[in-house]
Amino acid sequence: MLIIDAHLDLSWNALQWNRDLLESVYTIRAKEGRMAGKGRAQNTVCLPEMRQGRVAVSFATMLARSTGHNAAHIDYGSQAQAYGVAQGQLAYYRGLEADGHIRIIADAPSLRRHIDEWEGWELDSADESATPPLGFVISMEGADPIREPAQLEAWWDAGLRLLGPTHYGPGRYAGGTGTELGLTDLGKPLLQEMTRLGMLLDLTHLSDEAFWEAVAIYDGPVLASHNNCRALVPHQRQFSDEQLKLIIERAGVIGAAFDIWMLQPGFVKGGSNEGLFIERVVDHIDHICQLAGSSRHAAIGTDLDGGFGREQSPCDLDTIADLQQLPAMLISRGYSESDIKDIMYGNWLRLLYAAWDG
């Protein structure tokens, strides 16, 4: 079955981690075998494995923070650096597109053509050596690279279609994970400009304070690209049932994440993933479906290789191609074929078409 994965940090892996994503996962593991550092030689995502796993579309991120808390290869000392890094990440996607490996999708007609081609391939051929190009919808995780709200239109013209205002820490536009900060003075005008342009708001990583302030200002399409349920894993990084219900009421979609510290209450980063299976992800998908009373708001946003690898992923996941285990798990929970299609890719399509068809 086709898949849309709503959160993959592909350009960050390619540039900041120096991984050639045209190579297989296993080639990169071999190259990184002697490297020290979290996630090295443990990667799960490359373009060949995405094709193998039928990940027809992904929301491909740009990620460069400037919070005042410098961290190598992710948090930079100045806003100008963050802007430059994100511009380079966008250029990487354009380079892949120029070489025919991917398509950057920015409007409804292009998305329909792309999905029609993938569905036709799956029906008629399913030859993994001859898949259509992968589709990328460009997103930005943390708005720090946007120099001022008025510059958002230039990013839109360059292909940006989804924006999460913050990441970890005190972002330039809003408080993020690990803070109790609301929107900054720049936050409201950014959200107003997003509304004017029709850019989707990704609520992931917003602090509780910033979440409620943002949804009071922004009345356009909302999503949580990679977010799990606080009722199952009590932590500020997850959303409460009240927050999830707001997203559901606004016809939004929540993508279940695969980072196991978001799947196991009390998991300590660096601990073992033994006994933590993909079924834990299905628990979160099911919780959202039960809150909604339907399958129309649950989806996938794996965040695989988002600063970690197999060591912090479910133990029965070797590569992103193993997402194809999900349909059987959902069948075992009583979900119908149409429900499963919604969760695997249909709900993200519905959200994008609703936003882009106007």
Order of alpha helices (4+ residues) and beta strands (2+ residues): beta-alpha-alpha-beta-alpha-beta-alpha-beta-alpha-beta-alpha-beta-alpha-beta-alpha-beta-alpha-beta-alpha-alpha-alpha
